[in-house]
Amino acid sequence: MSTPTRTLDRLTASFESIELERLVSRAGLLARTDRKYLLPTSALPELFARIDQSTRVLEMDQQRSFRYRSRYFDTPDRDSFYTSGRSRRG
């Protein structure tokens, strides 16, 4: 049986790793934008096939998959979710 973590580990195996300290030192002066998407595990192989092979995967203590919890607050109509991806005029 394949779990999402096993699938992710298998798909990231072909990418070189980068340690946290090196990632932080290289990314310190870069602008960062995070986007989060929900998609079915079955969509991952096609997505990973399109990722540039020069992409690095964060690896800590020989692990590339990490669990975390987060709580998302929004309106019942998901206003924050829908407006976060739209550009804003300053």
MILUMTOR-288328 format. One record per residue: x, y negated, z of N, C-alpha, C in turn; residue in three letters; residue number from 1. Coordinates in steps of 0.2 Angstrom, whole numbers, plus 5000, padded with zeros to 4 digits. Atoms other than C-alpha are relative to their C-alpha. Example, Ala and Ser with C-alpha at 12.3 -4.5 7.8 and 13.67 -1.06 7.14 Angstrom:
BEGIN
5004;5006;5000;5062;5022;5039;5004;4994;5000;ala;1
4996;5006;4999;5068;5005;5036;4996;4995;5003;ser;2
//
This chain:
BEGIN
5004;5006;5000;5000;5000;5000;5004;4994;5000;met;1
4996;5006;5001;5007;4983;4995;4997;4994;5004;ser;2
5003;5005;4996;5005;4969;5007;5003;4993;4997;thr;3
4998;5007;5003;5007;4950;5002;5007;4999;5002;pro;4
4993;5001;4998;5024;4950;5012;5004;5004;4995;thr;5
4995;4995;5005;5031;4965;5002;5000;4998;4993;arg;6
5000;5002;5007;5025;4958;4986;5004;4994;4999;thr;7
4996;5006;5000;5033;4941;4990;5007;5002;5000;leu;8
4993;4998;4999;5049;4950;4995;5003;5003;4993;asp;9
4998;4997;5006;5050;4960;4979;5000;4995;4995;arg;10
5000;5005;5005;5046;4945;4968;5006;4995;5001;leu;11
4994;5005;4998;5060;4934;4977;5007;5003;4999;thr;12
4994;4996;5000;5073;4948;4976;5005;4998;4994;ala;13
4995;5002;5006;5080;4942;4959;5003;4993;5001;ser;14
4997;5007;4999;5083;4924;4965;5006;5000;5005;phe;15
4995;5001;4995;5099;4919;4974;4997;4997;5006;glu;16
5002;5003;4994;5097;4914;4992;5004;4993;5002;ser;17
4997;5006;4997;5101;4898;5001;4999;5000;5007;ile;18
5000;5000;4992;5105;4896;5020;4997;4993;5001;glu;19
5003;5006;4998;5095;4883;5029;5005;4994;5001;leu;20
4995;5006;4999;5110;4872;5034;5002;4997;4993;glu;21
4998;5002;5007;5115;4871;5015;4994;4997;4997;arg;22
5006;5003;5003;5097;4867;5010;4999;4993;5003;leu;23
5001;5007;4996;5096;4853;5023;5005;4995;4997;val;24
4995;5004;5003;5113;4846;5017;4999;4998;4993;ser;25
5001;5002;5007;5108;4846;4999;4994;4996;4999;arg;26
5007;5003;5001;5090;4840;5001;4999;4994;5004;ala;27
5000;5006;4995;5094;4826;5014;4998;4994;4996;gly;28
5001;5006;5004;5093;4812;5001;4995;5001;4995;leu;29
5005;4999;5005;5080;4819;4990;4993;4998;5002;leu;30
5007;5001;4998;5062;4814;4990;4996;5006;4999;ala;31
5003;4994;4999;5051;4828;4995;4992;4999;4999;arg;32
5007;4999;5000;5033;4832;4990;4998;5007;5001;thr;33
5002;4993;4999;5024;4847;4996;4993;5000;4998;asp;34
5006;4999;5003;5009;4854;4988;4998;5008;5002;arg;35
5002;4993;4998;5000;4870;4995;4994;5002;4996;lys;36
5005;4997;5004;4989;4881;4985;4998;5007;5002;tyr;37
5003;4993;4999;4978;4896;4988;4999;5004;4994;leu;38
5001;4996;5005;4979;4910;4976;5000;5007;5002;leu;39
5000;4993;4999;4976;4928;4975;5007;5003;4999;pro;40
4993;4997;5000;4992;4939;4978;5001;5003;4993;thr;41
4999;4997;5007;4988;4947;4961;5003;4995;4995;ser;42
4997;5005;5004;4993;4930;4953;5007;4999;5000;ala;43
4993;5001;4999;5010;4930;4960;5005;5002;4995;leu;44
4995;4997;5005;5019;4941;4947;5001;4995;4994;pro;45
5000;5005;5005;5014;4929;4933;5003;4993;5002;glu;46
4997;5006;4998;5018;4914;4943;5008;5000;5001;leu;47
4992;4999;4999;5036;4920;4948;5003;5001;4993;phe;48
4997;4999;5006;5039;4925;4930;5002;4993;4996;ala;49
4999;5007;5003;5038;4906;4925;5005;4996;5004;arg;50
4995;5004;4996;5050;4900;4939;5007;5001;4997;ile;51
4993;5000;5003;5067;4895;4933;5005;5004;5005;asp;52
4996;4995;4996;5080;4908;4938;5005;4996;5004;gln;53
4995;5004;4996;5091;4894;4945;4997;4998;5007;ser;54
5004;5001;4994;5078;4892;4959;5003;5004;5006;thr;55
4997;4996;4994;5085;4897;4977;4994;5001;5005;arg;56
5005;4998;4995;5075;4906;4990;5003;4999;5007;val;57
4998;5000;4993;5077;4901;5009;5001;5007;5003;leu;58
4999;4994;4997;5085;4915;5018;5003;4999;5007;glu;59
4997;5000;4993;5087;4916;5037;5000;5006;5003;met;60
4999;4993;4997;5093;4931;5047;4997;5006;4995;asp;61
5002;4995;5005;5091;4941;5031;4993;5001;4999;gln;62
5007;5000;5002;5073;4937;5029;4998;4994;4995;gln;63
5003;5005;5005;5064;4927;5015;4993;4999;5001;arg;64
5008;5002;4999;5046;4928;5021;4999;4999;5007;ser;65
5001;5002;4994;5041;4919;5036;4992;4999;5001;phe;66
5007;5001;4998;5024;4918;5045;5000;4993;5004;arg;67
5002;5006;4995;5017;4902;5053;4993;4999;5000;tyr;68
5007;5002;5000;5001;4895;5058;4999;4993;4999;arg;69
5002;5007;5001;4993;4879;5053;4993;4999;5001;ser;70
5007;5001;4999;4977;4871;5057;4999;4994;4995;arg;71
5002;5005;5005;4969;4860;5043;4994;4997;5002;tyr;72
5006;5004;4998;4957;4846;5048;4998;4997;4994;phe;73
5003;5004;5005;4945;4839;5035;4993;4999;5001;asp;74
5007;5001;4999;4928;4834;5032;4996;5006;4997;thr;75
5004;4995;5003;4914;4846;5027;5000;5001;4993;pro;76
4999;5000;5007;4916;4841;5009;5007;5000;4998;asp;77
4993;4999;5001;4935;4843;5010;5003;4994;4996;arg;78
4998;5006;5003;4938;4825;5006;5008;4999;5000;asp;79
4993;5001;5000;4956;4825;5011;5003;5005;4995;ser;80
4997;4995;5005;4960;4841;5001;4999;4997;4993;phe;81
5001;5003;5007;4952;4833;4985;5004;4994;4999;tyr;82
4997;5006;5001;4960;4816;4987;5008;5000;5001;thr;83
4992;4999;4999;4978;4822;4992;5003;5001;4993;ser;84
4996;4999;5007;4982;4827;4974;4999;4995;4995;gly;85
5001;5006;5005;4976;4811;4966;5005;4995;5001;arg;86
4995;5006;4999;4988;4797;4963;4996;4994;5003;ser;87
5002;5005;4997;4985;4782;4973;5003;4993;4998;arg;88
4997;5006;5002;4987;4764;4967;5002;4996;5006;arg;89
4998;5004;4994;4997;4753;4979;4999;4993;5000;gly;90
//
